[in-house]
Amino acid sequence: MQITLEDELYQWVTKEIKALRFGSYSHAINYALKQLKNESEKS
């Protein structure tokens, strides 16, 4: 699977990975999608 991120999001995720918030791009994307899924299920 491949994805394309807007440059601003790519730069932010890269910064967060360097700060050790996420272990990888896959980790960051999985985290974000789980958050979105949880929010949409609450509605």
Secondary structure as GFF3:
##gff-version 3
##sequence-region A 1 43
A	DSSP	alpha_helix	7	18	.	.	.	ID=ss1
A	DSSP	alpha_helix	25	42	.	.	.	ID=ss2
###
